[in-house]
Amino acid sequence: MISINENFLKLQAGYLFPEIARRVNLYSSANADAAKSLIRCGIGDVTEPLPLTAREAFKAGVDELGSSETFRGYGPEQGYDFLREAIAEHAYAGVEVSADEVFVSDGSKCDTSNILDIFGHDNKIGITDPVYPVYVDTNVMAGHTGDADESGSYEGLYYLECNKDNGFVPSIPDEALDIIYLCYPNNPTGAVATREQLEAWVAYALKHKAILLYDAAYEAFIQDDSVPHSIYEIEGARDCAIEFRSFSKNGGFTGVRCAYTIVPKTLTAKTSAGEEVTLHSLWQRRQSTKFNGVSYPVQKAAAALFTPEGKAEIGALIANYMENAQLLSDACKAVGLTVYGGENAPYVWIACPEGLDSWGAFDLFLEKAQVVITPGSGFGKGGEGYFRISAFNSRSNVEEVCKRITNLFN
């Protein structure tokens, strides 16, 4: 008899974004005319065209594959040197990261999931709440948790509460954890962690021999010069942190797929027998065994984003989305809603109108304004009472959403 991974059966009803799609489809089927004017501000998918510099490099890479003299087959699983070197030189200018500590991949979502391959099953895992659902679900799938309770919280995970009182940055826990997920700028709340807060987390990790899994996929959207872009700006972080970054949102690569993970060579953990092992070597082995690398044209396109022209185009994209965030924030504040985020991240995190829970707010926006938002409860128990609006949209759509918000509450 065939057996299955029964950990999958512990997962809640459905991954958040497919569940949103299901509900939207039901509404659209029952309201065909109204559905024609739907504007989706739920999933954080980019809308603006791929930067010209990246497109030209992409095409040039394809042309190289069309000639026997320049054709390439399998590339290095860790990424081509030209991209790894560009990342180390430009993305980590002034920070100690070497090219061979950069691992190129097809997405941070994949990396934050796959990183679990190199860790054991007996680690005590800290998860922020609210949280990007992938962190939780992949630990459930890997068998690191028990069942979920009525609130959706899983036995075996340590939930780090994030709320308006702590600025959606969790307090340092009283007990020792082994692996802690941190995401700043934060998805979904749009909050950022200050240098002092990150210093406290690094000190905690060093004290308890813990690992910080630091998701910095939105670092390019930071507007405040005092906010660190990388965990490695904090002294000691190279000995306790793995960082994840992506080209998806800043370079418009959500459909192209390219990201990277930094695993310092100084980062170690111990076996059950007490032997010190470098996580760099484990991740390199994992990638070499389970991953065949990102395609050559995609890596050419990603490297082009570090040219002066590419940086200028990225800057324009980020400015556009952050202006969208400002418009959405202002519109929500104008009708009396309490707004968080949207200043250093492309997400606006909003307290639900009085009397509504997060799915109630979702239904209100869908049925009365034909706007798709993301209910906060989909990000965990701590997200209840909030909803997220994504600034990833065209300017015309954002301006229309702002009008609909005004009409909805007036």
VOVEX-899068 format. One record per residue (C-alpha): residue number from 1; x, y, z. Coordinates in Angstrom, 2 decimals. Example, Ala and Ser with C-alpha at 12.3 -4.5 7.8 and 13.67 -1.06 7.14 Angstrom:
% VOVEX-899068
     n         x         y         z
     1     12.30     -4.50      7.80
     2     13.67     -1.06      7.14
% end
This chain:
% VOVEX-899068
     n         x         y         z
     1      0.00      0.00      0.00
     2      1.29      3.47     -0.92
     3      1.79      5.87      1.98
     4      1.66      9.63      1.80
     5      3.25     12.50      3.68
     6      0.43     12.96      6.16
     7      1.89     16.27      7.32
     8      0.16     17.82      4.30
     9     -3.16     16.87      5.88
    10     -2.39     19.17      8.82
    11     -2.47     22.22      6.54
    12     -5.37     24.58      6.92
    13     -8.16     24.84      4.31
    14     -6.01     26.32      1.58
    15     -2.97     28.44      0.95
    16     -4.09     32.06      1.35
    17     -3.82     33.29     -2.22
    18     -5.55     30.32     -3.90
    19     -8.33     30.76     -1.34
    20     -8.67     34.42     -2.32
    21     -8.81     33.38     -5.98
    22    -11.51     30.83     -5.20
    23    -13.69     33.42     -3.47
    24    -13.18     35.95     -6.22
    25    -14.13     33.37     -8.83
    26    -17.34     32.56     -6.96
    27    -18.21     36.25     -6.80
    28    -17.41     36.77    -10.48
    29    -19.58     33.84    -11.52
    30    -22.54     35.24     -9.61
    31    -21.96     38.89    -10.58
    32    -20.68     38.86    -14.14
    33    -21.29     42.55    -14.88
    34    -19.81     43.87    -11.63
    35    -16.84     41.54    -11.97
    36    -15.78     43.31    -15.17
    37    -14.58     46.24    -13.07
    38    -12.65     44.19    -10.50
    39     -9.30     45.63     -9.45
    40     -6.96     43.20     -7.74
    41     -4.87     44.60     -4.90
    42     -4.41     41.29     -3.13
    43     -1.45     39.26     -4.37
    44      1.76     41.27     -4.43
    45      2.43     40.82     -8.12
    46      4.12     43.55    -10.13
    47      2.34     45.22    -13.02
    48      4.89     47.44    -14.76
    49      6.95     46.20    -17.74
    50     10.30     44.51    -17.27
    51     13.06     47.16    -17.36
    52     14.47     47.78    -20.84
    53     18.03     47.04    -19.73
    54     16.95     43.63    -18.45
    55     14.95     42.87    -21.59
    56     17.90     43.69    -23.86
    57     20.25     41.52    -21.79
    58     17.67     38.74    -21.79
    59     17.44     38.85    -25.59
    60     21.23     38.93    -25.93
    61     21.45     35.86    -23.69
    62     18.93     34.02    -25.87
    63     20.89     34.97    -28.99
    64     24.06     33.55    -27.43
    65     22.25     30.25    -27.03
    66     21.51     30.36    -30.75
    67     25.14     30.09    -31.75
    68     27.37     27.04    -31.33
    69     30.27     29.31    -30.34
    70     28.41     30.85    -27.40
    71     25.88     28.14    -26.56
    72     25.65     27.03    -22.92
    73     24.03     23.94    -21.49
    74     23.95     23.23    -17.78
    75     25.21     26.19    -15.80
    76     26.66     26.16    -12.29
    77     23.95     25.31     -9.76
    78     25.06     28.18     -7.52
    79     24.79     30.76    -10.31
    80     27.15     32.15    -12.95
    81     30.15     34.04    -11.57
    82     29.19     37.23    -13.43
    83     25.92     37.47    -11.49
    84     27.29     36.33     -8.14
    85     30.10     38.89     -8.41
    86     27.67     41.66     -9.39
    87     25.46     40.86     -6.39
    88     28.40     40.89     -3.97
    89     29.79     44.13     -5.43
    90     26.57     46.12     -5.78
    91     23.85     44.66     -3.56
    92     26.30     44.32     -0.67
    93     28.55     47.30     -1.23
    94     30.19     48.16      2.10
    95     29.04     44.86      3.64
    96     31.17     41.73      4.01
    97     29.68     39.27      1.50
    98     31.84     37.39     -1.00
    99     30.68     36.14     -4.40
   100     31.01     32.50     -3.39
   101     28.59     33.10     -0.51
   102     25.89     34.07     -3.02
   103     23.56     31.30     -4.25
   104     21.36     32.25     -7.21
   105     17.92     30.65     -7.35
   106     14.51     30.91     -8.97
   107     12.82     32.65     -6.05
   108     12.98     33.58     -2.38
   109      9.72     31.72     -1.79
   110     11.53     28.57     -2.89
   111     14.65     29.32     -0.88
   112     12.86     30.09      2.38
   113     11.12     26.74      1.94
   114     14.08     24.68      0.72
   115     16.42     25.94      3.43
   116     14.65     23.53      5.80
   117     16.42     20.68      3.98
   118     19.67     21.45      5.78
   119     18.20     21.61      9.28
   120     17.11     18.81     11.60
   121     13.63     18.02     12.87
   122     14.22     18.83     16.53
   123     14.80     22.57     16.26
   124     12.61     25.01     18.15
   125     11.27     27.35     15.49
   126     10.15     30.95     16.01
   127      7.61     32.43     13.59
   128      6.39     36.02     13.62
   129      2.61     36.48     13.80
   130      1.27     37.78     11.44
   131      3.56     36.00      8.99
   132      4.18     35.24      5.33
   133      2.29     31.89      5.15
   134      5.09     30.00      3.37
   135      7.23     29.95      6.51
   136      4.52     28.17      8.48
   137      3.18     25.84      5.79
   138      6.58     24.50      4.76
   139      7.43     23.65      8.36
   140      4.12     21.83      8.61
   141      4.87     19.93      5.40
   142      8.32     19.01      6.70
   143      6.85     17.49      9.86
   144      8.17     20.12     12.26
   145      4.78     20.78     13.88
   146      1.82     19.12     15.48
   147     -1.78     19.86     14.53
   148     -3.32     23.32     14.35
   149     -5.68     24.54     17.05
   150     -8.95     26.38     16.48
   151     -7.11     29.67     15.91
   152     -4.91     28.10     13.22
   153     -1.76     28.09     15.36
   154      0.37     24.97     15.15
   155      1.67     22.97     18.05
   156      5.47     22.97     17.97
   157      5.91     26.48     16.57
   158      6.80     29.41     18.82
   159      4.73     32.42     17.75
   160      6.35     35.84     18.11
   161      3.57     38.36     18.48
   162      3.68     41.42     16.23
   163      1.13     44.14     16.86
   164      0.55     47.87     16.77
   165      2.06     48.27     20.23
   166      5.47     46.87     19.24
   167      5.38     48.36     15.74
   168      4.91     44.86     14.28
   169      8.46     43.91     15.27
   170      8.50     41.08     17.84
   171     10.07     41.37     21.25
   172     13.05     39.17     22.07
   173     11.67     35.92     23.56
   174     12.46     34.84     27.10
   175     13.32     31.29     26.03
   176     15.92     29.91     23.68
   177     14.83     29.25     20.10
   178     16.95     27.57     17.44
   179     15.63     29.02     14.16
   180     13.85     32.37     13.87
   181     12.20     33.75     10.74
   182     12.39     37.52     10.36
   183     11.09     39.46      7.33
   184     11.88     43.19      7.06
   185     10.60     45.26      5.40
   186      7.74     43.07      6.46
   187      5.20     41.22      4.40
   188      2.33     41.69      5.22
   189      2.52     44.65      7.63
   190      4.96     46.89      5.76
   191      6.86     47.50      9.01
   192     10.64     47.83      9.23
   193     13.07     46.80     11.95
   194     15.42     49.47     13.27
   195     19.15     48.96     13.63
   196     18.74     48.68     17.41
   197     16.06     46.00     17.04
   198     18.20     43.97     14.65
   199     21.20     44.33     16.95
   200     19.09     42.84     19.74
   201     18.09     39.90     17.54
   202     21.68     39.23     16.48
   203     22.82     39.36     20.10
   204     20.06     36.91     21.03
   205     21.00     34.53     18.19
   206     24.68     34.60     19.12
   207     23.88     34.00     22.79
   208     21.67     30.98     22.08
   209     23.58     29.63     19.06
   210     20.45     30.24     16.97
   211     20.02     30.93     13.26
   212     18.12     33.93     11.92
   213     16.44     33.32      8.56
   214     16.27     36.92      7.36
   215     13.94     37.57      4.42
   216     14.96     40.90      2.86
   217     12.99     40.52     -0.38
   218     11.67     44.10     -0.05
   219     14.86     45.85      1.07
   220     15.02     47.95     -2.11
   221     11.83     49.75     -1.05
   222     13.34     51.18      2.15
   223     13.11     54.98      2.06
   224     14.48     55.72      5.54
   225     18.29     55.98      5.46
   226     18.55     54.89      9.10
   227     16.97     51.49      8.40
   228     19.40     48.65      7.54
   229     18.99     47.00      4.15
   230     20.82     43.85      5.18
   231     21.14     41.86      8.39
   232     24.88     41.77      7.66
   233     25.09     45.47      8.44
   234     24.83     44.29     12.05
   235     28.08     43.16     13.67
   236     28.08     39.43     14.34
   237     25.29     38.62     11.88
   238     27.62     36.61      9.64
   239     27.84     34.08     12.46
   240     24.10     33.68     12.95
   241     22.10     34.69      9.87
   242     21.12     33.57      6.38
   243     19.67     36.28      4.15
   244     17.20     35.92      1.28
   245     16.71     38.48     -1.48
   246     14.88     38.58     -4.79
   247     14.67     40.41     -8.11
   248     10.91     39.79     -8.20
   249      9.56     43.03     -6.82
   250     12.32     45.60     -7.42
   251     13.18     44.33    -10.92
   252      9.76     43.07    -11.96
   253     10.95     39.45    -12.13
   254      7.87     37.78    -10.61
   255      7.31     35.91    -13.87
   256     10.96     35.71    -14.90
   257     12.14     34.11    -11.62
   258     15.49     35.01    -10.11
   259     16.59     35.47     -6.51
   260     19.55     34.76     -4.27
   261     20.43     33.55     -0.82
   262     23.50     34.51      1.19
   263     25.04     31.80      3.36
   264     28.24     33.07      5.02
   265     31.10     30.59      5.18
   266     31.56     31.42      8.87
   267     28.05     30.17      9.71
   268     28.06     26.81     11.50
   269     25.82     24.42     13.39
   270     26.53     21.24     15.33
   271     25.65     17.62     14.69
   272     24.10     15.48     17.42
   273     27.62     14.26     18.15
   274     28.85     17.84     18.67
   275     30.73     18.19     15.37
   276     30.81     21.71     13.91
   277     29.54     21.83     10.30
   278     29.36     24.82      7.95
   279     25.88     25.58      6.69
   280     27.49     26.96      3.54
   281     28.73     23.49      2.61
   282     25.35     21.91      3.37
   283     23.44     24.44      1.26
   284     25.93     24.06     -1.57
   285     25.42     20.30     -1.48
   286     21.66     20.69     -1.34
   287     21.57     23.02     -4.34
   288     24.00     20.89     -6.34
   289     21.86     17.82     -5.73
   290     18.32     19.20     -6.07
   291     18.66     22.25     -8.33
   292     20.01     22.74    -11.84
   293     20.38     26.50    -11.69
   294     18.61     29.51    -13.17
   295     18.67     29.82    -16.96
   296     21.51     31.76    -18.54
   297     19.34     34.48    -20.21
   298     17.56     35.15    -16.91
   299     20.87     35.57    -15.09
   300     22.09     37.90    -17.84
   301     18.94     39.98    -17.35
   302     19.42     40.04    -13.58
   303     23.05     41.14    -13.87
   304     22.01     43.98    -16.17
   305     19.97     45.47    -13.34
   306     23.24     46.34    -11.59
   307     24.44     48.55    -14.47
   308     23.92     52.31    -14.10
   309     21.02     52.12    -16.58
   310     19.49     49.17    -14.75
   311     19.78     50.85    -11.37
   312     18.05     53.95    -12.74
   313     15.19     51.86    -14.12
   314     14.80     50.00    -10.84
   315     14.76     53.33     -9.02
   316     11.91     54.52    -11.22
   317      9.91     51.34    -10.63
   318     10.34     51.57     -6.87
   319      9.40     55.26     -6.85
   320      6.25     54.47     -8.84
   321      5.10     51.73     -6.48
   322      5.92     53.75     -3.37
   323      3.91     56.67     -4.75
   324      1.06     54.19     -5.17
   325      1.46     53.20     -1.53
   326      1.29     56.83     -0.48
   327     -1.92     57.39     -2.47
   328     -3.55     54.31     -0.94
   329     -2.44     55.27      2.57
   330     -3.78     58.79      2.17
   331     -7.13     57.56      0.83
   332     -7.61     55.16      3.72
   333     -6.62     57.75      6.31
   334     -9.00     60.29      4.75
   335    -12.00     58.02      5.44
   336    -10.95     57.39      9.03
   337     -9.19     54.04      8.72
   338     -6.08     53.37     10.81
   339     -3.10     52.76      8.53
   340      0.31     51.14      9.06
   341      3.13     50.39      6.63
   342      3.33     51.87      3.13
   343      6.34     54.06      3.99
   344      9.26     51.66      3.50
   345      7.43     48.80      1.81
   346      4.88     48.42     -1.00
   347      2.20     47.12      1.35
   348     -0.37     49.11      3.28
   349     -1.63     47.39      6.44
   350     -5.00     48.67      7.62
   351     -7.14     48.07     10.69
   352    -10.57     46.73      9.76
   353    -13.58     49.02      9.99
   354    -15.39     48.73     13.31
   355    -17.57     45.66     13.50
   356    -15.82     43.70     10.75
   357    -13.24     40.93     10.92
   358    -10.64     40.56      8.16
   359    -12.72     38.31      5.88
   360    -15.66     40.64      6.50
   361    -13.52     43.51      5.23
   362    -12.53     41.35      2.25
   363    -16.20     40.76      1.40
   364    -17.04     44.46      1.86
   365    -14.37     45.60     -0.57
   366    -15.17     42.84     -3.06
   367    -18.95     43.20     -3.10
   368    -19.34     46.95     -2.60
   369    -16.22     48.34     -4.30
   370    -15.09     45.50     -6.60
   371    -11.61     45.69     -5.08
   372     -9.69     42.58     -4.04
   373     -7.69     43.02     -0.83
   374     -5.92     40.46      1.37
   375     -7.54     39.53      4.71
   376     -5.10     39.75      7.58
   377     -6.23     36.48      9.16
   378     -4.67     34.68      6.20
   379     -1.31     35.69      7.66
   380     -2.01     34.10     11.05
   381     -3.94     34.74     14.24
   382     -2.10     38.04     14.74
   383     -3.39     39.32     11.40
   384     -7.03     39.18     12.43
   385     -8.55     42.64     12.52
   386     -6.42     43.91      9.63
   387     -6.25     43.72      5.85
   388     -3.48     44.38      3.35
   389     -3.60     46.43      0.17
   390     -0.79     45.96     -2.32
   391      0.72     48.98     -4.05
   392      1.79     46.79     -6.96
   393     -0.59     48.09     -9.59
   394     -0.88     50.61    -12.39
   395     -1.26     54.25    -11.39
   396     -4.67     54.45    -13.06
   397     -5.91     51.43    -11.08
   398     -4.57     52.83     -7.81
   399     -6.26     56.17     -8.44
   400     -9.51     54.34     -9.17
   401     -9.16     52.25     -5.99
   402     -8.67     55.45     -4.00
   403    -11.92     56.84     -5.45
   404    -13.75     53.64     -4.58
   405    -12.43     53.71     -1.00
   406    -13.70     57.27     -0.66
   407    -17.12     56.29     -2.00
   408    -17.29     53.13      0.10
   409    -16.93     54.96      3.40
   410    -18.75     58.20      2.60
% end
